[in-house]
Amino acid sequence: MRLIVGMTGATGAPLGVELLQALRAIPDVETHLVMSKWAKTTIELETPYTPAEVAALADYCHSPADQAATISSGSFRTDGMIIIPC
């Protein structure tokens, strides 16, 4: 299964961290993470983790500014996308 996780700057960053931890524990789940600028700030304020530590929970981490990222292509197949927190 291939999932995209989009972390926003809304309050609730621990939810995104817990989701990534849970998905990492499931075999055959590939995660692609995108963190907004404000998500990184919220992670630092609301969790004991750094944005780099959160990024390491995903299989791949993409910059929201990278239009050449694999996930930016319409041919990139996924099983879904989760926006968290929202």
N, CA, C and O atoms as a Maestro MAE file, in Angstrom:
{
 s_m_m2io_version
 :::
 2.0.0
}

f_m_ct {
 s_m_title
 :::
 protein
 m_atom[344] {
  # First column is atom index #
  i_m_mmod_type
  r_m_x_coord
  r_m_y_coord
  r_m_z_coord
  i_m_residue_number
  s_m_chain_name
  s_m_pdb_residue_name
  s_m_pdb_atom_name
  i_m_atomic_number
  :::
  1 25 0.848 -1.168 0.000 1 A "MET " " N  " 7
  2 3 0.000 0.000 0.000 1 A "MET " " CA " 6
  3 2 0.898 1.236 0.000 1 A "MET " " C  " 6
  4 15 1.905 1.281 0.707 1 A "MET " " O  " 8
  5 25 0.531 2.220 -0.785 2 A "ARG " " N  " 7
  6 3 1.294 3.471 -0.883 2 A "ARG " " CA " 6
  7 2 0.389 4.630 -0.477 2 A "ARG " " C  " 6
  8 15 -0.663 4.853 -1.077 2 A "ARG " " O  " 8
  9 25 0.820 5.370 0.559 3 A "LEU " " N  " 7
  10 3 0.032 6.486 1.075 3 A "LEU " " CA " 6
  11 2 0.856 7.762 1.115 3 A "LEU " " C  " 6
  12 15 2.061 7.736 1.368 3 A "LEU " " O  " 8
  13 25 0.186 8.878 0.860 4 A "ILE " " N  " 7
  14 3 0.794 10.194 1.031 4 A "ILE " " CA " 6
  15 2 0.243 10.773 2.326 4 A "ILE " " C  " 6
  16 15 -0.964 10.740 2.567 4 A "ILE " " O  " 8
  17 25 1.134 11.302 3.154 5 A "VAL " " N  " 7
  18 3 0.730 11.958 4.396 5 A "VAL " " CA " 6
  19 2 1.122 13.422 4.272 5 A "VAL " " C  " 6
  20 15 2.299 13.748 4.121 5 A "VAL " " O  " 8
  21 25 0.136 14.296 4.336 6 A "GLY " " N  " 7
  22 3 0.382 15.733 4.286 6 A "GLY " " CA " 6
  23 2 0.199 16.315 5.674 6 A "GLY " " C  " 6
  24 15 -0.908 16.305 6.212 6 A "GLY " " O  " 8
  25 25 1.274 16.820 6.255 7 A "MET " " N  " 7
  26 3 1.179 17.435 7.584 7 A "MET " " CA " 6
  27 2 1.069 18.941 7.433 7 A "MET " " C  " 6
  28 15 1.873 19.579 6.753 7 A "MET " " O  " 8
  29 25 0.048 19.496 8.087 8 A "THR " " N  " 7
  30 3 -0.216 20.928 8.023 8 A "THR " " CA " 6
  31 2 0.256 21.606 9.302 8 A "THR " " C  " 6
  32 15 0.708 20.947 10.238 8 A "THR " " O  " 8
  33 25 0.147 22.907 9.328 9 A "GLY " " N  " 7
  34 3 0.551 23.673 10.499 9 A "GLY " " CA " 6
  35 2 -0.538 23.835 11.537 9 A "GLY " " C  " 6
  36 15 -0.353 24.541 12.528 9 A "GLY " " O  " 8
  37 25 -1.680 23.183 11.319 10 A "ALA " " N  " 7
  38 3 -2.759 23.260 12.310 10 A "ALA " " CA " 6
  39 2 -2.313 22.607 13.610 10 A "ALA " " C  " 6
  40 15 -1.444 21.736 13.609 10 A "ALA " " O  " 8
  41 25 -2.906 23.027 14.706 11 A "THR " " N  " 7
  42 3 -2.571 22.416 15.984 11 A "THR " " CA " 6
  43 2 -2.972 20.944 15.960 11 A "THR " " C  " 6
  44 15 -3.996 20.583 15.379 11 A "THR " " O  " 8
  45 25 -2.174 20.110 16.585 12 A "GLY " " N  " 7
  46 3 -2.431 18.669 16.575 12 A "GLY " " CA " 6
  47 2 -1.300 17.877 15.945 12 A "GLY " " C  " 6
  48 15 -1.514 16.753 15.494 12 A "GLY " " O  " 8
  49 25 -0.106 18.438 15.906 13 A "ALA " " N  " 7
  50 3 1.048 17.753 15.312 13 A "ALA " " CA " 6
  51 2 1.275 16.353 15.887 13 A "ALA " " C  " 6
  52 15 1.710 15.468 15.150 13 A "ALA " " O  " 8
  53 25 0.997 16.117 17.184 14 A "PRO " " N  " 7
  54 3 1.187 14.758 17.699 14 A "PRO " " CA " 6
  55 2 0.368 13.708 16.943 14 A "PRO " " C  " 6
  56 15 0.771 12.547 16.866 14 A "PRO " " O  " 8
  57 25 -0.779 14.108 16.386 15 A "LEU " " N  " 7
  58 3 -1.588 13.167 15.609 15 A "LEU " " CA " 6
  59 2 -0.836 12.690 14.374 15 A "LEU " " C  " 6
  60 15 -0.870 11.506 14.040 15 A "LEU " " O  " 8
  61 25 -0.158 13.610 13.698 16 A "GLY " " N  " 7
  62 3 0.624 13.248 12.521 16 A "GLY " " CA " 6
  63 2 1.779 12.331 12.868 16 A "GLY " " C  " 6
  64 15 2.069 11.380 12.143 16 A "GLY " " O  " 8
  65 25 2.434 12.620 13.977 17 A "VAL " " N  " 7
  66 3 3.549 11.778 14.430 17 A "VAL " " CA " 6
  67 2 3.046 10.374 14.753 17 A "VAL " " C  " 6
  68 15 3.655 9.386 14.343 17 A "VAL " " O  " 8
  69 25 1.947 10.284 15.479 18 A "GLU " " N  " 7
  70 3 1.392 8.978 15.840 18 A "GLU " " CA " 6
  71 2 0.950 8.201 14.609 18 A "GLU " " C  " 6
  72 15 1.126 6.984 14.550 18 A "GLU " " O  " 8
  73 25 0.378 8.890 13.627 19 A "LEU " " N  " 7
  74 3 -0.019 8.223 12.392 19 A "LEU " " CA " 6
  75 2 1.200 7.631 11.691 19 A "LEU " " C  " 6
  76 15 1.178 6.468 11.290 19 A "LEU " " O  " 8
  77 25 2.255 8.417 11.540 20 A "LEU " " N  " 7
  78 3 3.463 7.924 10.879 20 A "LEU " " CA " 6
  79 2 4.079 6.752 11.640 20 A "LEU " " C  " 6
  80 15 4.562 5.803 11.022 20 A "LEU " " O  " 8
  81 25 4.069 6.804 12.956 21 A "GLN " " N  " 7
  82 3 4.589 5.695 13.756 21 A "GLN " " CA " 6
  83 2 3.755 4.431 13.536 21 A "GLN " " C  " 6
  84 15 4.303 3.337 13.407 21 A "GLN " " O  " 8
  85 25 2.442 4.584 13.495 22 A "ALA " " N  " 7
  86 3 1.556 3.435 13.288 22 A "ALA " " CA " 6
  87 2 1.734 2.846 11.893 22 A "ALA " " C  " 6
  88 15 1.791 1.626 11.739 22 A "ALA " " O  " 8
  89 25 1.821 3.698 10.880 23 A "LEU " " N  " 7
  90 3 1.988 3.207 9.512 23 A "LEU " " CA " 6
  91 2 3.337 2.523 9.328 23 A "LEU " " C  " 6
  92 15 3.446 1.549 8.584 23 A "LEU " " O  " 8
  93 25 4.355 3.027 10.000 24 A "ARG " " N  " 7
  94 3 5.694 2.432 9.899 24 A "ARG " " CA " 6
  95 2 5.695 0.997 10.433 24 A "ARG " " C  " 6
  96 15 6.477 0.165 9.974 24 A "ARG " " O  " 8
  97 25 4.834 0.712 11.386 25 A "ALA " " N  " 7
  98 3 4.772 -0.617 11.996 25 A "ALA " " CA " 6
  99 2 4.015 -1.632 11.145 25 A "ALA " " C  " 6
  100 15 4.028 -2.824 11.451 25 A "ALA " " O  " 8
  101 25 3.360 -1.176 10.087 26 A "ILE " " N  " 7
  102 3 2.579 -2.074 9.234 26 A "ILE " " CA " 6
  103 2 3.430 -2.482 8.034 26 A "ILE " " C  " 6
  104 15 3.873 -1.627 7.266 26 A "ILE " " O  " 8
  105 25 3.660 -3.787 7.871 27 A "PRO " " N  " 7
  106 3 4.446 -4.240 6.719 27 A "PRO " " CA " 6
  107 2 3.767 -3.852 5.402 27 A "PRO " " C  " 6
  108 15 2.540 -3.795 5.313 27 A "PRO " " O  " 8
  109 25 4.564 -3.595 4.414 28 A "ASP " " N  " 7
  110 3 4.093 -3.302 3.055 28 A "ASP " " CA " 6
  111 2 3.339 -1.983 2.921 28 A "ASP " " C  " 6
  112 15 2.582 -1.809 1.966 28 A "ASP " " O  " 8
  113 25 3.524 -1.052 3.853 29 A "VAL " " N  " 7
  114 3 2.964 0.289 3.705 29 A "VAL " " CA " 6
  115 2 4.120 1.239 3.412 29 A "VAL " " C  " 6
  116 15 5.058 1.362 4.200 29 A "VAL " " O  " 8
  117 25 4.036 1.901 2.276 30 A "GLU " " N  " 7
  118 3 5.043 2.885 1.855 30 A "GLU " " CA " 6
  119 2 4.455 4.268 2.069 30 A "GLU " " C  " 6
  120 15 3.383 4.581 1.551 30 A "GLU " " O  " 8
  121 25 5.159 5.099 2.835 31 A "THR " " N  " 7
  122 3 4.639 6.432 3.129 31 A "THR " " CA " 6
  123 2 5.480 7.513 2.469 31 A "THR " " C  " 6
  124 15 6.708 7.446 2.434 31 A "THR " " O  " 8
  125 25 4.778 8.507 1.948 32 A "HIS " " N  " 7
  126 3 5.394 9.687 1.340 32 A "HIS " " CA " 6
  127 2 4.886 10.883 2.127 32 A "HIS " " C  " 6
  128 15 3.688 11.167 2.135 32 A "HIS " " O  " 8
  129 25 5.798 11.580 2.786 33 A "LEU " " N  " 7
  130 3 5.438 12.684 3.667 33 A "LEU " " CA " 6
  131 2 5.729 14.027 3.016 33 A "LEU " " C  " 6
  132 15 6.770 14.219 2.387 33 A "LEU " " O  " 8
  133 25 4.786 14.958 3.182 34 A "VAL " " N  " 7
  134 3 4.986 16.353 2.805 34 A "VAL " " CA " 6
  135 2 4.627 17.184 4.032 34 A "VAL " " C  " 6
  136 15 3.515 17.083 4.551 34 A "VAL " " O  " 8
  137 25 5.567 18.003 4.494 35 A "MET " " N  " 7
  138 3 5.321 18.873 5.652 35 A "MET " " CA " 6
  139 2 5.356 20.323 5.195 35 A "MET " " C  " 6
  140 15 6.306 20.750 4.539 35 A "MET " " O  " 8
  141 25 4.332 21.070 5.539 36 A "SER " " N  " 7
  142 3 4.348 22.495 5.232 36 A "SER " " CA " 6
  143 2 5.359 23.195 6.138 36 A "SER " " C  " 6
  144 15 5.821 22.633 7.131 36 A "SER " " O  " 8
  145 25 5.686 24.417 5.778 37 A "LYS " " N  " 7
  146 3 6.592 25.232 6.602 37 A "LYS " " CA " 6
  147 2 6.060 25.333 8.030 37 A "LYS " " C  " 6
  148 15 6.810 25.206 8.998 37 A "LYS " " O  " 8
  149 25 4.761 25.561 8.141 38 A "TRP " " N  " 7
  150 3 4.170 25.733 9.467 38 A "TRP " " CA " 6
  151 2 4.014 24.411 10.198 38 A "TRP " " C  " 6
  152 15 3.958 24.395 11.428 38 A "TRP " " O  " 8
  153 25 3.941 23.303 9.474 39 A "ALA " " N  " 7
  154 3 3.928 21.992 10.134 39 A "ALA " " CA " 6
  155 2 5.222 21.793 10.906 39 A "ALA " " C  " 6
  156 15 5.217 21.286 12.028 39 A "ALA " " O  " 8
  157 25 6.330 22.196 10.298 40 A "LYS " " N  " 7
  158 3 7.630 22.048 10.967 40 A "LYS " " CA " 6
  159 2 7.675 22.869 12.253 40 A "LYS " " C  " 6
  160 15 8.202 22.417 13.270 40 A "LYS " " O  " 8
  161 25 7.124 24.062 12.199 41 A "THR " " N  " 7
  162 3 7.084 24.909 13.396 41 A "THR " " CA " 6
  163 2 6.201 24.284 14.468 41 A "THR " " C  " 6
  164 15 6.573 24.246 15.641 41 A "THR " " O  " 8
  165 25 5.036 23.795 14.067 42 A "THR " " N  " 7
  166 3 4.104 23.198 15.020 42 A "THR " " CA " 6
  167 2 4.682 21.929 15.640 42 A "THR " " C  " 6
  168 15 4.477 21.667 16.825 42 A "THR " " O  " 8
  169 25 5.402 21.143 14.846 43 A "ILE " " N  " 7
  170 3 6.054 19.938 15.378 43 A "ILE " " CA " 6
  171 2 7.013 20.322 16.500 43 A "ILE " " C  " 6
  172 15 7.039 19.680 17.550 43 A "ILE " " O  " 8
  173 25 7.797 21.369 16.273 44 A "GLU " " N  " 7
  174 3 8.759 21.811 17.289 44 A "GLU " " CA " 6
  175 2 8.069 22.321 18.553 44 A "GLU " " C  " 6
  176 15 8.583 22.146 19.658 44 A "GLU " " O  " 8
  177 25 6.905 22.951 18.390 45 A "LEU " " N  " 7
  178 3 6.186 23.510 19.536 45 A "LEU " " CA " 6
  179 2 5.370 22.474 20.311 45 A "LEU " " C  " 6
  180 15 5.237 22.572 21.531 45 A "LEU " " O  " 8
  181 25 4.829 21.489 19.605 46 A "GLU " " N  " 7
  182 3 3.870 20.579 20.228 46 A "GLU " " CA " 6
  183 2 4.395 19.178 20.518 46 A "GLU " " C  " 6
  184 15 3.723 18.400 21.196 46 A "GLU " " O  " 8
  185 25 5.574 18.842 20.021 47 A "THR " " N  " 7
  186 3 6.092 17.486 20.227 47 A "THR " " CA " 6
  187 2 7.542 17.545 20.710 47 A "THR " " C  " 6
  188 15 8.185 18.591 20.625 47 A "THR " " O  " 8
  189 25 8.047 16.435 21.211 48 A "PRO " " N  " 7
  190 3 9.458 16.389 21.591 48 A "PRO " " CA " 6
  191 2 10.370 16.069 20.405 48 A "PRO " " C  " 6
  192 15 11.568 15.849 20.584 48 A "PRO " " O  " 8
  193 25 9.808 16.043 19.199 49 A "TYR " " N  " 7
  194 3 10.555 15.660 18.003 49 A "TYR " " CA " 6
  195 2 10.973 16.872 17.180 49 A "TYR " " C  " 6
  196 15 10.358 17.936 17.252 49 A "TYR " " O  " 8
  197 25 12.019 16.690 16.407 50 A "THR " " N  " 7
  198 3 12.403 17.687 15.412 50 A "THR " " CA " 6
  199 2 11.711 17.318 14.103 50 A "THR " " C  " 6
  200 15 11.299 16.170 13.933 50 A "THR " " O  " 8
  201 25 11.575 18.264 13.175 51 A "PRO " " N  " 7
  202 3 11.020 17.913 11.872 51 A "PRO " " CA " 6
  203 2 11.820 16.803 11.179 51 A "PRO " " C  " 6
  204 15 11.240 15.967 10.486 51 A "PRO " " O  " 8
  205 25 13.128 16.788 11.356 52 A "ALA " " N  " 7
  206 3 13.960 15.739 10.743 52 A "ALA " " CA " 6
  207 2 13.629 14.363 11.320 52 A "ALA " " C  " 6
  208 15 13.618 13.369 10.594 52 A "ALA " " O  " 8
  209 25 13.362 14.309 12.617 53 A "GLU " " N  " 7
  210 3 12.994 13.030 13.239 53 A "GLU " " CA " 6
  211 2 11.637 12.552 12.735 53 A "GLU " " C  " 6
  212 15 11.433 11.355 12.532 53 A "GLU " " O  " 8
  213 25 10.721 13.474 12.534 54 A "VAL " " N  " 7
  214 3 9.404 13.110 11.998 54 A "VAL " " CA " 6
  215 2 9.554 12.645 10.550 54 A "VAL " " C  " 6
  216 15 8.943 11.654 10.152 54 A "VAL " " O  " 8
  217 25 10.353 13.345 9.771 55 A "ALA " " N  " 7
  218 3 10.584 12.955 8.375 55 A "ALA " " CA " 6
  219 2 11.167 11.547 8.289 55 A "ALA " " C  " 6
  220 15 10.859 10.803 7.358 55 A "ALA " " O  " 8
  221 25 11.996 11.184 9.244 56 A "ALA " " N  " 7
  222 3 12.622 9.859 9.243 56 A "ALA " " CA " 6
  223 2 11.613 8.735 9.485 56 A "ALA " " C  " 6
  224 15 11.915 7.570 9.224 56 A "ALA " " O  " 8
  225 25 10.428 9.067 9.977 57 A "LEU " " N  " 7
  226 3 9.387 8.060 10.181 57 A "LEU " " CA " 6
  227 2 8.747 7.633 8.863 57 A "LEU " " C  " 6
  228 15 8.141 6.564 8.785 57 A "LEU " " O  " 8
  229 25 8.876 8.457 7.836 58 A "ALA " " N  " 7
  230 3 8.302 8.156 6.524 58 A "ALA " " CA " 6
  231 2 9.353 7.482 5.650 58 A "ALA " " C  " 6
  232 15 10.556 7.621 5.874 58 A "ALA " " O  " 8
  233 25 8.873 6.752 4.655 59 A "ASP " " N  " 7
  234 3 9.802 6.141 3.703 59 A "ASP " " CA " 6
  235 2 10.432 7.197 2.806 59 A "ASP " " C  " 6
  236 15 11.605 7.105 2.443 59 A "ASP " " O  " 8
  237 25 9.631 8.205 2.453 60 A "TYR " " N  " 7
  238 3 10.107 9.293 1.599 60 A "TYR " " CA " 6
  239 2 9.549 10.600 2.139 60 A "TYR " " C  " 6
  240 15 8.419 10.644 2.626 60 A "TYR " " O  " 8
  241 25 10.334 11.656 2.054 61 A "CYS " " N  " 7
  242 3 9.874 12.974 2.473 61 A "CYS " " CA " 6
  243 2 10.097 13.940 1.314 61 A "CYS " " C  " 6
  244 15 11.200 14.027 0.774 61 A "CYS " " O  " 8
  245 25 9.053 14.659 0.937 62 A "HIS " " N  " 7
  246 3 9.102 15.564 -0.206 62 A "HIS " " CA " 6
  247 2 8.891 17.001 0.249 62 A "HIS " " C  " 6
  248 15 8.118 17.260 1.171 62 A "HIS " " O  " 8
  249 25 9.568 17.915 -0.390 63 A "SER " " N  " 7
  250 3 9.372 19.336 -0.124 63 A "SER " " CA " 6
  251 2 8.078 19.788 -0.796 63 A "SER " " C  " 6
  252 15 7.798 19.377 -1.922 63 A "SER " " O  " 8
  253 25 7.289 20.621 -0.130 64 A "PRO " " N  " 7
  254 3 6.080 21.125 -0.784 64 A "PRO " " CA " 6
  255 2 6.397 22.022 -1.978 64 A "PRO " " C  " 6
  256 15 5.513 22.291 -2.792 64 A "PRO " " O  " 8
  257 25 7.623 22.483 -2.096 65 A "ALA " " N  " 7
  258 3 8.017 23.349 -3.207 65 A "ALA " " CA " 6
  259 2 8.590 22.573 -4.394 65 A "ALA " " C  " 6
  260 15 8.901 23.165 -5.427 65 A "ALA " " O  " 8
  261 25 8.730 21.258 -4.253 66 A "ASP " " N  " 7
  262 3 9.360 20.447 -5.299 66 A "ASP " " CA " 6
  263 2 8.334 19.973 -6.321 66 A "ASP " " C  " 6
  264 15 7.685 18.944 -6.134 66 A "ASP " " O  " 8
  265 25 8.197 20.732 -7.401 67 A "GLN " " N  " 7
  266 3 7.244 20.354 -8.442 67 A "GLN " " CA " 6
  267 2 7.720 19.156 -9.252 67 A "GLN " " C  " 6
  268 15 6.940 18.574 -10.005 67 A "GLN " " O  " 8
  269 25 8.986 18.779 -9.108 68 A "ALA " " N  " 7
  270 3 9.521 17.618 -9.809 68 A "ALA " " CA " 6
  271 2 9.466 16.355 -8.944 68 A "ALA " " C  " 6
  272 15 9.937 15.297 -9.363 68 A "ALA " " O  " 8
  273 25 8.900 16.459 -7.752 69 A "ALA " " N  " 7
  274 3 8.796 15.287 -6.874 69 A "ALA " " CA " 6
  275 2 7.936 14.217 -7.537 69 A "ALA " " C  " 6
  276 15 7.006 14.525 -8.283 69 A "ALA " " O  " 8
  277 25 8.255 12.971 -7.260 70 A "THR " " N  " 7
  278 3 7.491 11.875 -7.865 70 A "THR " " CA " 6
  279 2 5.997 11.991 -7.570 70 A "THR " " C  " 6
  280 15 5.168 11.677 -8.424 70 A "THR " " O  " 8
  281 25 5.655 12.439 -6.369 71 A "ILE " " N  " 7
  282 3 4.236 12.514 -6.004 71 A "ILE " " CA " 6
  283 2 3.503 13.648 -6.722 71 A "ILE " " C  " 6
  284 15 2.276 13.729 -6.663 71 A "ILE " " O  " 8
  285 25 4.245 14.519 -7.396 72 A "SER " " N  " 7
  286 3 3.625 15.628 -8.134 72 A "SER " " CA " 6
  287 2 3.052 15.185 -9.472 72 A "SER " " C  " 6
  288 15 2.283 15.918 -10.094 72 A "SER " " O  " 8
  289 25 3.419 14.006 -9.912 73 A "SER " " N  " 7
  290 3 2.991 13.516 -11.216 73 A "SER " " CA " 6
  291 2 1.630 12.836 -11.135 73 A "SER " " C  " 6
  292 15 1.342 12.112 -10.182 73 A "SER " " O  " 8
  293 25 0.813 13.072 -12.126 74 A "GLY " " N  " 7
  294 3 -0.482 12.411 -12.201 74 A "GLY " " CA " 6
  295 2 -0.362 10.914 -12.419 74 A "GLY " " C  " 6
  296 15 -1.318 10.174 -12.184 74 A "GLY " " O  " 8
  297 25 0.808 10.457 -12.868 75 A "SER " " N  " 7
  298 3 1.007 9.025 -13.079 75 A "SER " " CA " 6
  299 2 1.495 8.313 -11.814 75 A "SER " " C  " 6
  300 15 1.680 7.096 -11.818 75 A "SER " " O  " 8
  301 25 1.703 9.067 -10.738 76 A "PHE " " N  " 7
  302 3 2.148 8.472 -9.476 76 A "PHE " " CA " 6
  303 2 0.935 7.861 -8.784 76 A "PHE " " C  " 6
  304 15 0.058 8.582 -8.309 76 A "PHE " " O  " 8
  305 25 0.889 6.561 -8.730 77 A "ARG " " N  " 7
  306 3 -0.266 5.851 -8.175 77 A "ARG " " CA " 6
  307 2 -0.148 5.710 -6.664 77 A "ARG " " C  " 6
  308 15 0.905 5.351 -6.139 77 A "ARG " " O  " 8
  309 25 -1.246 5.999 -5.976 78 A "THR " " N  " 7
  310 3 -1.296 5.828 -4.522 78 A "THR " " CA " 6
  311 2 -2.602 5.141 -4.142 78 A "THR " " C  " 6
  312 15 -3.520 5.011 -4.952 78 A "THR " " O  " 8
  313 25 -2.655 4.715 -2.910 79 A "ASP " " N  " 7
  314 3 -3.884 4.140 -2.373 79 A "ASP " " CA " 6
  315 2 -4.659 5.154 -1.547 79 A "ASP " " C  " 6
  316 15 -5.742 4.861 -1.041 79 A "ASP " " O  " 8
  317 25 -4.095 6.349 -1.415 80 A "GLY " " N  " 7
  318 3 -4.798 7.394 -0.693 80 A "GLY " " CA " 6
  319 2 -3.870 8.459 -0.164 80 A "GLY " " C  " 6
  320 15 -2.646 8.346 -0.234 80 A "GLY " " O  " 8
  321 25 -4.491 9.507 0.373 81 A "MET " " N  " 7
  322 3 -3.751 10.611 0.971 81 A "MET " " CA " 6
  323 2 -4.455 11.023 2.252 81 A "MET " " C  " 6
  324 15 -5.682 11.100 2.311 81 A "MET " " O  " 8
  325 25 -3.654 11.285 3.271 82 A "ILE " " N  " 7
  326 3 -4.183 11.708 4.564 82 A "ILE " " CA " 6
  327 2 -3.632 13.093 4.864 82 A "ILE " " C  " 6
  328 15 -2.417 13.292 4.853 82 A "ILE " " O  " 8
  329 25 -4.507 14.048 5.131 83 A "ILE " " N  " 7
  330 3 -4.098 15.388 5.552 83 A "ILE " " CA " 6
  331 2 -4.301 15.437 7.064 83 A "ILE " " C  " 6
  332 15 -5.418 15.290 7.560 83 A "ILE " " O  " 8
  333 25 -3.203 15.645 7.783 84 A "ILE " " N  " 7
  334 3 -3.277 15.597 9.244 84 A "ILE " " CA " 6
  335 2 -2.285 16.573 9.845 84 A "ILE " " C  " 6
  336 15 -1.155 16.630 9.359 84 A "ILE " " O  " 8
  337 25 -2.616 17.322 10.837 85 A "PRO " " N  " 7
  338 3 -3.970 17.544 11.349 85 A "PRO " " CA " 6
  339 2 -4.740 18.478 10.416 85 A "PRO " " C  " 6
  340 15 -4.149 19.228 9.639 85 A "PRO " " O  " 8
  341 25 -6.042 18.419 10.507 86 A "CYS " " N  " 7
  342 3 -6.852 19.326 9.684 86 A "CYS " " CA " 6
  343 2 -8.025 19.846 10.487 86 A "CYS " " C  " 6
  344 15 -8.828 20.625 9.973 86 A "CYS " " O  " 8
  :::
 }
 m_bond[343] {
  # First column is bond index #
  i_m_from
  i_m_to
  i_m_order
  :::
  1 1 2 1
  2 2 3 1
  3 3 4 2
  4 3 5 1
  5 5 6 1
  6 6 7 1
  7 7 8 2
  8 7 9 1
  9 9 10 1
  10 10 11 1
  11 11 12 2
  12 11 13 1
  13 13 14 1
  14 14 15 1
  15 15 16 2
  16 15 17 1
  17 17 18 1
  18 18 19 1
  19 19 20 2
  20 19 21 1
  21 21 22 1
  22 22 23 1
  23 23 24 2
  24 23 25 1
  25 25 26 1
  26 26 27 1
  27 27 28 2
  28 27 29 1
  29 29 30 1
  30 30 31 1
  31 31 32 2
  32 31 33 1
  33 33 34 1
  34 34 35 1
  35 35 36 2
  36 35 37 1
  37 37 38 1
  38 38 39 1
  39 39 40 2
  40 39 41 1
  41 41 42 1
  42 42 43 1
  43 43 44 2
  44 43 45 1
  45 45 46 1
  46 46 47 1
  47 47 48 2
  48 47 49 1
  49 49 50 1
  50 50 51 1
  51 51 52 2
  52 51 53 1
  53 53 54 1
  54 54 55 1
  55 55 56 2
  56 55 57 1
  57 57 58 1
  58 58 59 1
  59 59 60 2
  60 59 61 1
  61 61 62 1
  62 62 63 1
  63 63 64 2
  64 63 65 1
  65 65 66 1
  66 66 67 1
  67 67 68 2
  68 67 69 1
  69 69 70 1
  70 70 71 1
  71 71 72 2
  72 71 73 1
  73 73 74 1
  74 74 75 1
  75 75 76 2
  76 75 77 1
  77 77 78 1
  78 78 79 1
  79 79 80 2
  80 79 81 1
  81 81 82 1
  82 82 83 1
  83 83 84 2
  84 83 85 1
  85 85 86 1
  86 86 87 1
  87 87 88 2
  88 87 89 1
  89 89 90 1
  90 90 91 1
  91 91 92 2
  92 91 93 1
  93 93 94 1
  94 94 95 1
  95 95 96 2
  96 95 97 1
  97 97 98 1
  98 98 99 1
  99 99 100 2
  100 99 101 1
  101 101 102 1
  102 102 103 1
  103 103 104 2
  104 103 105 1
  105 105 106 1
  106 106 107 1
  107 107 108 2
  108 107 109 1
  109 109 110 1
  110 110 111 1
  111 111 112 2
  112 111 113 1
  113 113 114 1
  114 114 115 1
  115 115 116 2
  116 115 117 1
  117 117 118 1
  118 118 119 1
  119 119 120 2
  120 119 121 1
  121 121 122 1
  122 122 123 1
  123 123 124 2
  124 123 125 1
  125 125 126 1
  126 126 127 1
  127 127 128 2
  128 127 129 1
  129 129 130 1
  130 130 131 1
  131 131 132 2
  132 131 133 1
  133 133 134 1
  134 134 135 1
  135 135 136 2
  136 135 137 1
  137 137 138 1
  138 138 139 1
  139 139 140 2
  140 139 141 1
  141 141 142 1
  142 142 143 1
  143 143 144 2
  144 143 145 1
  145 145 146 1
  146 146 147 1
  147 147 148 2
  148 147 149 1
  149 149 150 1
  150 150 151 1
  151 151 152 2
  152 151 153 1
  153 153 154 1
  154 154 155 1
  155 155 156 2
  156 155 157 1
  157 157 158 1
  158 158 159 1
  159 159 160 2
  160 159 161 1
  161 161 162 1
  162 162 163 1
  163 163 164 2
  164 163 165 1
  165 165 166 1
  166 166 167 1
  167 167 168 2
  168 167 169 1
  169 169 170 1
  170 170 171 1
  171 171 172 2
  172 171 173 1
  173 173 174 1
  174 174 175 1
  175 175 176 2
  176 175 177 1
  177 177 178 1
  178 178 179 1
  179 179 180 2
  180 179 181 1
  181 181 182 1
  182 182 183 1
  183 183 184 2
  184 183 185 1
  185 185 186 1
  186 186 187 1
  187 187 188 2
  188 187 189 1
  189 189 190 1
  190 190 191 1
  191 191 192 2
  192 191 193 1
  193 193 194 1
  194 194 195 1
  195 195 196 2
  196 195 197 1
  197 197 198 1
  198 198 199 1
  199 199 200 2
  200 199 201 1
  201 201 202 1
  202 202 203 1
  203 203 204 2
  204 203 205 1
  205 205 206 1
  206 206 207 1
  207 207 208 2
  208 207 209 1
  209 209 210 1
  210 210 211 1
  211 211 212 2
  212 211 213 1
  213 213 214 1
  214 214 215 1
  215 215 216 2
  216 215 217 1
  217 217 218 1
  218 218 219 1
  219 219 220 2
  220 219 221 1
  221 221 222 1
  222 222 223 1
  223 223 224 2
  224 223 225 1
  225 225 226 1
  226 226 227 1
  227 227 228 2
  228 227 229 1
  229 229 230 1
  230 230 231 1
  231 231 232 2
  232 231 233 1
  233 233 234 1
  234 234 235 1
  235 235 236 2
  236 235 237 1
  237 237 238 1
  238 238 239 1
  239 239 240 2
  240 239 241 1
  241 241 242 1
  242 242 243 1
  243 243 244 2
  244 243 245 1
  245 245 246 1
  246 246 247 1
  247 247 248 2
  248 247 249 1
  249 249 250 1
  250 250 251 1
  251 251 252 2
  252 251 253 1
  253 253 254 1
  254 254 255 1
  255 255 256 2
  256 255 257 1
  257 257 258 1
  258 258 259 1
  259 259 260 2
  260 259 261 1
  261 261 262 1
  262 262 263 1
  263 263 264 2
  264 263 265 1
  265 265 266 1
  266 266 267 1
  267 267 268 2
  268 267 269 1
  269 269 270 1
  270 270 271 1
  271 271 272 2
  272 271 273 1
  273 273 274 1
  274 274 275 1
  275 275 276 2
  276 275 277 1
  277 277 278 1
  278 278 279 1
  279 279 280 2
  280 279 281 1
  281 281 282 1
  282 282 283 1
  283 283 284 2
  284 283 285 1
  285 285 286 1
  286 286 287 1
  287 287 288 2
  288 287 289 1
  289 289 290 1
  290 290 291 1
  291 291 292 2
  292 291 293 1
  293 293 294 1
  294 294 295 1
  295 295 296 2
  296 295 297 1
  297 297 298 1
  298 298 299 1
  299 299 300 2
  300 299 301 1
  301 301 302 1
  302 302 303 1
  303 303 304 2
  304 303 305 1
  305 305 306 1
  306 306 307 1
  307 307 308 2
  308 307 309 1
  309 309 310 1
  310 310 311 1
  311 311 312 2
  312 311 313 1
  313 313 314 1
  314 314 315 1
  315 315 316 2
  316 315 317 1
  317 317 318 1
  318 318 319 1
  319 319 320 2
  320 319 321 1
  321 321 322 1
  322 322 323 1
  323 323 324 2
  324 323 325 1
  325 325 326 1
  326 326 327 1
  327 327 328 2
  328 327 329 1
  329 329 330 1
  330 330 331 1
  331 331 332 2
  332 331 333 1
  333 333 334 1
  334 334 335 1
  335 335 336 2
  336 335 337 1
  337 337 338 1
  338 338 339 1
  339 339 340 2
  340 339 341 1
  341 341 342 1
  342 342 343 1
  343 343 344 2
  :::
 }
}
